[in-house]
Amino acid sequence: MKIHLQIMLFCLISTAAVAQVAPAIEWQKSLGGTADDQAHFAQQTADGGYIMAGNTTSNDGDVSGNHGNGDAWVVKLNASNEIEWQKTLGGSLYDYAQSMQQTADGGYIVAGYTESHDGDATGNHGGDDAWIVKLDATGTTQWLKLLGGLDSDRAFAIQQTTDGGYVVAGYTYSNEGDVSGNHGSSDSWVVKLTASGTIEWQKTLGGTGPDAAFAIKQTTDGGYIMAGVNNSNNGNVSGNQGFIDFWVVKLNATGAIQWQKSTGGTDSDQAYSIQQTTDGGYIAAGSTYSNNGDVSGNHGNLDLWVVKFDASGTVEWKKTLGGSATEQAYSILQSADGGYIVAGYTNSSDGDVSGNDATFAFDVWVVKLNATGTMEWQKVLGGTNGDLANFIEHTADGGYVLGGYSASNDGDASGNHGDNDFWIVKLGPENLETQNPNRVTNILYPNPTQSILHFTRPLKKISLNNLLGQKVLENAGGEFINVEGLSRGVYVLEAEGFDGKPLSTKIIKE
């Protein structure tokens, strides 16, 4: 399917203040069997369908081929939201998918961890191993890789890099096998793989306490930004506030530390998601129990916490969000208007939270912040049982897709098969009470741009030409390009979608 991009040039952007309204649910789908099924990832695919990944202990309903105990489960939906194919991955023990991405060849890369030594998980080093599986576009396994040592090693995040390889982040307790340099207890662990899964380099990060990475992204300079937690104040860690802290680490292209930042209070503060922002800084989201140190405004118990960093790791602003019960953020992304969308869960019905009808269970919670952290809208989704979002991503129509799980069969959720189900929810574009008729939304943003042009899904063979037809920038592919060095003006972007068919559109460099 061709990717059609139409960007209106020189459109008049209204500067009048407008009230924003939370996007509506366009559709939702529960997927699974009679046992426990939990999704950790959802993304729109190049053909207009969706891909989901997580874990299942079912072997009925939508699930078939379970290898025993719990398997990783990957589900492909077509553009009509029907199951196109499903794939259980694993061995006779427990196997988990924590992160996934559609790759530039139209296939998929899956990361997680496995306890198994058989089936789809051969070569285990001992304990549980980080586990990487490459699938083609139809879900057939192309290769798999187990990474680790004799102790526990887990992967929580993966991204395809601009060279066609992959960067993986998680934690390790090992100090042998594929692992070296452990500082004691668990370390954050970053591994760079080639396109075929061979280790290029690995880096253990931390101190003598337990440290872990939950998110990693390649940055525009070819390096990486990692987010997670630390409970150390030695080794690679400095500035710990007294217990478990948000930990953000900037690495160069070969894994050397450029800077690190420990942020939080004297209680537990954990970062689960991070993204580079269009100004060259970073936005991170997670949770906090603290109400001192770097944290203020806690509503009671566990709050969702968002922290904005500049390019050198200095905190620009932070925001606690929640009510008197429990909130947690698992995913954050920058929106097309320069604000931020956060997704996780809540079981409050006060403070910043409204619309939660469950007395004791938790609901999916989506929050929109503006560029300086002020809340613009919030939306609670779910039913009377537990509902949670692990991931949110842009869709081609300017809306969002949520991936998580639901035990409900009422309210916003229907079709539950029993226990927790994979739950995918499609939200429409954000609505403005005063609409700008020239406002357009697509799979690249922001346009116009001063520096970073983001794509909501990776493109390949990217080039920019000026209006004389001269090529001024070329990139092998990825999720963004940096146009900061170009002169102001109009350029033609040419690239390929996942189907190999060309696309062409105009962008404005301010």
C-alpha positions in Angstrom: 0.0 0.0 0.0 1.4 3.4 -0.9 2.0 5.9 1.8 0.4 9.1 0.7 1.7 12.2 2.3 0.2 15.6 1.6 1.6 18.6 3.5 0.0 22.0 2.9 2.6 24.7 2.3 2.5 28.1 3.9 -0.7 27.3 5.8 -1.8 30.0 8.2 -1.5 28.7 11.8 -3.9 30.4 14.1 -2.3 31.9 17.2 -5.6 32.3 19.0 -6.0 30.2 22.1 -8.1 27.1 21.6 -9.4 24.6 24.1 -8.3 21.1 23.5 -10.6 18.1 23.9 -9.5 14.5 24.6 -9.6 12.3 21.5 -12.5 9.9 21.2 -12.1 6.1 21.0 -12.5 5.0 17.4 -12.3 1.3 18.1 -11.0 -1.2 20.6 -10.2 -4.9 20.5 -9.6 -7.5 23.2 -7.4 -10.4 22.1 -6.4 -13.6 23.9 -7.7 -16.8 25.5 -9.0 -17.9 28.9 -5.7 -17.4 30.8 -3.5 -14.3 31.2 -2.5 -12.3 28.1 -0.7 -8.9 28.5 0.5 -6.7 25.7 3.6 -4.5 26.1 3.6 -2.9 22.6 1.4 -1.8 19.8 2.2 0.0 16.6 0.5 0.8 13.3 2.2 -1.0 10.5 3.1 0.3 7.0 0.1 -1.5 5.5 -2.4 0.3 7.7 -2.7 -2.7 10.1 -1.3 -3.1 13.6 1.2 -5.2 15.4 1.1 -6.2 19.1 3.6 -8.1 21.3 3.5 -9.3 24.9 3.0 -12.5 26.9 0.4 -15.2 27.1 -0.4 -18.2 29.2 -3.4 -19.1 27.1 -3.6 -21.8 24.4 -7.2 -21.2 23.3 -9.4 -18.5 21.9 -7.1 -16.3 19.7 -4.0 -18.1 20.9 -2.5 -21.3 19.5 0.8 -23.0 19.6 1.8 -22.2 23.2 5.0 -24.1 24.0 4.2 -24.6 27.7 3.8 -22.3 30.7 4.0 -18.7 29.3 5.0 -17.7 25.8 5.8 -14.4 24.0 2.9 -13.6 21.8 2.9 -11.5 18.6 -0.4 -10.6 16.9 -0.8 -8.9 13.5 -4.0 -7.2 12.7 -5.0 -6.1 9.2 -6.4 -2.7 8.3 -9.9 -3.9 9.2 -8.6 -4.8 12.7 -9.0 -8.5 12.2 -6.3 -11.0 13.1 -4.1 -11.6 10.1 -1.7 -13.9 11.9 -0.5 -14.7 15.4 2.7 -16.3 16.6 3.6 -17.8 20.0 7.3 -17.8 20.7 9.2 -19.7 23.4 10.1 -23.0 25.0 8.9 -25.1 27.8 9.5 -22.5 30.5 8.4 -18.9 30.7 9.2 -16.5 27.9 8.4 -12.8 27.7 8.2 -10.1 24.9 8.8 -6.6 26.3 9.5 -4.5 23.2 9.0 -4.6 19.5 9.4 -2.5 16.3 8.5 -2.9 12.7 11.8 -3.0 10.8 12.9 -1.3 7.6 12.5 -4.6 5.6 8.8 -4.8 6.6 9.5 -7.5 9.3 9.7 -7.1 13.0 12.2 -7.2 15.8 11.1 -8.5 19.3 13.0 -8.2 22.5 12.4 -9.7 26.0 13.7 -12.5 28.1 13.4 -16.2 28.4 13.9 -18.9 31.0 13.7 -21.7 28.4 16.5 -23.8 26.8 14.4 -25.3 24.0 11.9 -24.5 21.3 12.5 -20.9 20.1 15.0 -20.2 22.9 18.1 -22.2 22.4 21.6 -21.2 23.6 20.5 -20.1 27.1 23.6 -19.1 29.2 21.9 -19.8 32.6 19.1 -18.2 34.6 17.0 -16.1 32.3 18.6 -14.5 29.2 17.8 -11.4 27.1 16.1 -12.7 24.0 16.0 -11.1 20.6 13.8 -12.6 17.8 13.7 -11.3 14.2 10.5 -12.1 12.3 9.7 -11.5 8.6 6.5 -9.7 7.5 4.4 -12.9 7.9 5.7 -13.8 11.4 8.2 -16.4 10.3 11.4 -16.5 12.5 14.5 -15.4 10.6 16.9 -15.5 13.5 17.0 -15.4 17.3 19.7 -14.5 19.8 20.0 -15.2 23.5 22.3 -12.7 25.3 23.6 -13.0 28.9 25.7 -14.9 31.4 25.1 -17.3 34.2 22.7 -15.1 36.2 19.6 -13.1 35.3 19.7 -11.0 32.1 16.7 -9.2 30.7 15.9 -6.9 27.7 13.1 -4.3 28.1 13.7 -2.1 25.0 14.9 -2.5 21.4 15.2 -0.1 18.5 16.5 -0.5 14.9 19.4 1.8 14.4 20.2 3.9 11.3 22.9 1.4 10.2 20.3 -1.4 10.0 21.4 -3.0 13.3 19.7 -2.8 16.7 20.3 -1.4 20.2 18.9 -3.3 23.2 18.6 -2.2 26.8 17.7 -4.0 30.0 19.6 -5.2 33.0 22.1 -7.9 33.9 23.3 -9.6 37.1 26.0 -11.5 35.2 29.6 -10.8 34.7 30.6 -13.5 32.2 29.4 -14.9 28.9 28.3 -11.9 26.8 28.6 -9.6 29.8 31.6 -7.9 31.2 32.2 -4.9 33.5 29.4 -5.5 36.0 29.7 -3.1 38.9 27.9 -5.3 41.5 24.3 -6.5 41.9 22.3 -5.7 38.7 23.6 -3.2 36.2 21.8 -1.4 33.3 22.9 -3.3 30.2 23.1 -1.8 26.7 24.0 -4.1 23.7 24.5 -3.0 20.1 23.8 -5.7 17.5 24.4 -5.9 13.8 21.5 -6.5 11.4 22.0 -10.2 11.8 22.1 -10.2 15.6 25.9 -10.3 16.2 27.1 -8.3 19.2 29.1 -5.2 18.2 29.6 -4.0 21.7 28.0 -4.1 25.1 28.1 -1.7 28.1 27.2 -2.3 31.7 26.2 0.8 33.6 25.7 1.3 37.3 27.2 1.0 40.8 27.2 -1.5 43.6 23.4 -1.2 44.1 20.7 -2.5 41.8 20.4 -0.5 38.5 18.3 -1.2 35.4 17.4 0.3 32.0 13.8 0.2 30.7 14.1 2.4 27.6 16.6 3.4 25.0 16.4 5.5 21.8 19.0 6.4 19.2 19.7 10.1 19.1 20.2 12.5 16.2 24.0 12.5 16.8 24.2 8.7 16.3 24.4 8.1 20.1 21.8 6.8 22.5 19.6 8.0 25.4 18.8 5.5 28.1 16.3 5.7 30.9 15.7 3.5 33.9 16.6 3.4 37.6 19.5 3.4 39.9 20.0 2.6 43.6 23.7 3.4 43.6 25.8 6.4 44.2 29.2 5.1 42.9 30.6 3.5 39.8 28.9 5.3 36.9 26.2 6.8 39.1 26.4 10.1 41.0 23.7 12.4 42.5 21.4 9.7 43.9 18.9 11.3 46.2 18.7 8.5 48.7 16.9 5.5 47.3 15.7 4.4 43.8 16.1 7.3 41.4 15.1 8.2 37.8 18.3 7.6 35.8 19.0 9.1 32.4 22.3 8.3 30.6 23.5 9.8 27.3 25.9 7.4 25.4 27.9 8.1 22.3 27.7 5.9 19.2 30.1 3.3 20.7 28.5 3.2 24.2 30.8 5.6 26.1 29.0 7.7 28.7 28.7 11.4 27.8 26.6 12.4 30.8 24.3 10.9 33.4 21.6 12.4 35.5 20.0 10.9 38.7 16.7 12.6 39.5 14.2 12.0 42.3 13.7 12.2 46.1 14.2 10.0 49.1 11.6 7.5 48.1 11.3 5.4 44.9 11.3 7.2 41.5 11.4 5.1 38.3 11.7 6.1 34.6 10.1 3.7 32.1 10.1 5.8 28.8 12.2 8.4 27.1 12.3 10.2 23.8 14.5 12.9 22.2 12.5 16.1 21.7 12.5 18.4 18.7 14.6 21.0 20.6 17.4 18.4 21.1 16.5 17.7 24.7 14.7 14.7 26.2 11.3 13.9 27.8 11.1 11.0 30.3 8.1 9.5 32.2 7.6 7.1 35.0 6.5 7.2 38.6 7.4 8.7 42.0 6.6 8.0 45.6 8.7 11.0 46.6 7.7 14.5 47.6 11.1 16.0 48.3 14.4 16.5 46.5 13.6 17.0 42.8 10.0 16.0 43.3 7.2 18.3 44.5 3.4 18.3 44.3 2.9 14.6 45.0 -0.8 13.9 45.4 -0.4 11.0 47.7 1.0 7.5 47.3 2.4 6.8 43.8 2.2 9.6 41.1 2.9 9.7 37.4 6.1 11.8 37.0 7.3 13.5 33.8 10.7 15.2 33.6 12.0 17.4 30.7 15.8 17.6 30.2 17.8 19.8 28.0 20.4 18.4 25.6 23.1 18.3 28.3 20.8 16.6 31.0 19.8 19.7 33.0 16.3 19.4 34.3 14.1 22.1 32.6 10.8 21.2 34.3 9.0 18.3 36.0 5.4 17.5 36.6 3.7 15.2 39.1 0.3 14.0 38.0 -2.3 11.9 39.8 -4.7 11.6 42.7 -4.8 10.1 46.1 -4.3 6.5 45.0 -1.8 5.1 42.5 -0.7 6.3 39.0 2.1 5.1 36.8 3.4 6.1 33.4 4.9 3.5 31.0 5.1 5.4 27.7 5.6 9.0 26.5 5.9 10.6 23.1 6.1 14.1 21.8 2.9 15.2 19.9 2.8 17.0 16.6 2.1 20.4 18.3 5.2 20.1 20.5 3.4 18.9 23.6 3.5 15.4 25.1 1.2 12.4 25.4 1.7 10.1 28.4 0.0 6.7 28.9 -0.1 4.4 31.9 -2.7 3.7 34.6 -4.6 5.2 37.5 -6.9 4.0 40.2 -7.6 7.5 41.6 -10.8 9.4 41.0 -9.6 12.8 42.4 -6.8 15.3 41.9 -5.9 15.3 38.2 -8.0 12.3 37.5 -11.6 12.3 36.4 -13.8 9.7 34.8 -12.6 6.6 36.7 -15.6 4.5 37.5 -13.8 1.6 39.1 -13.8 1.6 42.9 -10.8 -0.6 43.4 -9.4 -1.6 40.0 -7.1 0.5 37.8 -7.9 2.1 34.5 -5.9 3.2 31.5 -4.9 6.8 31.9 -3.8 9.1 29.0 -2.6 12.6 29.7 -1.8 15.4 27.3 0.7 18.1 28.4 1.7 21.2 26.5 5.3 22.0 25.8 5.9 23.4 29.3 4.2 20.6 31.2 0.7 22.1 31.8 -2.0 19.5 31.5 -4.3 20.1 28.5 -6.6 17.1 28.8 -6.8 13.7 30.4 -8.7 10.6 29.5 -9.6 7.5 31.6 -10.4 4.3 29.7 -11.5 0.9 30.8 -14.2 -1.0 32.7 -14.9 -2.3 36.2 -11.9 -4.6 36.3 -8.2 -3.8 35.8 -7.1 -2.0 32.6 -3.6 -0.7 31.9 -1.6 0.9 29.0 2.0 -0.1 28.5 2.6 1.8 25.2 1.2 4.6 23.1 2.3 5.6 19.5 1.2 7.9 16.7 -0.9 6.7 13.9 -0.9 7.9 10.3 -4.2 9.8 10.7 -2.8 12.0 13.5 -4.4 9.8 16.2 -2.9 7.4 18.6 -2.8 3.6 19.3 -2.7 2.2 22.8 -1.4 -1.2 23.7 -1.8 -2.9 27.1 -4.2 -5.3 28.7 -7.7 -5.4 30.1 -9.7 -7.7 32.4 -12.9 -5.8 31.8 -15.8 -6.7 29.6 -17.8 -3.5 30.1 -17.4 0.2 29.9 -14.9 0.9 27.1 -13.8 -2.7 26.8 -15.7 -5.6 25.1 -14.9 -9.0 23.8 -12.9 -10.2 26.8 -11.9 -13.9 26.6 -11.3 -14.4 30.3 -8.7 -13.0 32.7 -6.4 -10.3 31.2 -6.6 -9.9 27.4 -4.3 -8.0 25.1 -6.1 -4.7 24.6 -5.6 -2.3 21.7 -7.4 1.0 21.6 -7.4 3.4 18.6 -7.9 7.0 19.6 -8.8 9.6 17.0 -6.8 12.8 16.3 -7.0 15.5 19.0 -10.0 17.7 18.6 -9.9 21.4 18.9 -13.0 23.3 20.0 -11.9 26.0 17.5 -10.7 24.1 14.4 -8.1 25.6 12.1 -9.3 24.5 8.6 -5.8 24.5 7.3 -4.5 22.2 10.0 -3.1 18.9 8.6 -1.8 15.9 10.4 0.3 13.2 8.9 3.1 10.7 9.7 5.9 13.3 9.9 6.0 16.2 12.3 6.6 19.0 13.0 6.2 20.7 9.7 7.5 23.4 9.4 10.6 22.5 11.5 13.7 24.1 12.7 15.7 21.0 13.5 14.3 17.5 13.9 11.7 16.0 11.6 10.1 13.0 13.1 8.4 10.1 11.4 5.7 8.2 13.2 7.2 5.0 11.7 10.6 4.4 10.2 11.2 5.3 6.5 14.2 4.2 4.4 16.4 5.7 1.7 15.6 9.3 2.8 16.8 12.2 0.8 16.1 16.0 0.8 16.4 18.0 -2.4 16.1 21.8 -2.8 13.7 23.3 -5.3 16.5 23.3 -7.9 16.6 19.5 -7.6 20.0 19.4 -5.8 20.4 16.8 -3.1 21.2 18.5 0.2 20.8 15.6 2.7 20.8 11.9 2.6 20.0 9.3 5.2 19.8 5.5 5.1 16.6 5.6 7.1 15.1 5.7 10.5 12.5 7.5 12.6 13.8 11.1 12.2 16.2 13.3 10.3 18.0 16.4 11.5 17.7 19.4 9.1 19.1 22.0 11.5 22.1 22.6 9.2 20.0 23.5 6.2 19.1 27.0 5.1 15.5 28.2 5.6 13.2 27.3 2.7 11.1 24.6 1.1 12.6 21.2 0.4 11.3 18.0 -1.2 11.6 14.9 0.9 11.9 11.6 -0.9 11.9 8.2 0.8 10.6 4.7 0.6 7.8 3.1 2.7 8.1 -0.4 4.0 6.6 -1.8 0.8 9.5 -0.4 -1.2 7.3 2.1 -3.0 8.4 5.7 -3.2 6.9 8.7 -1.5 7.6 12.4 -2.0 6.4 15.4 -0.2 7.4 19.0 0.6 8.7 20.2 4.0 9.5 23.7 5.3 12.7 24.4 7.1 12.3 27.5 9.4 
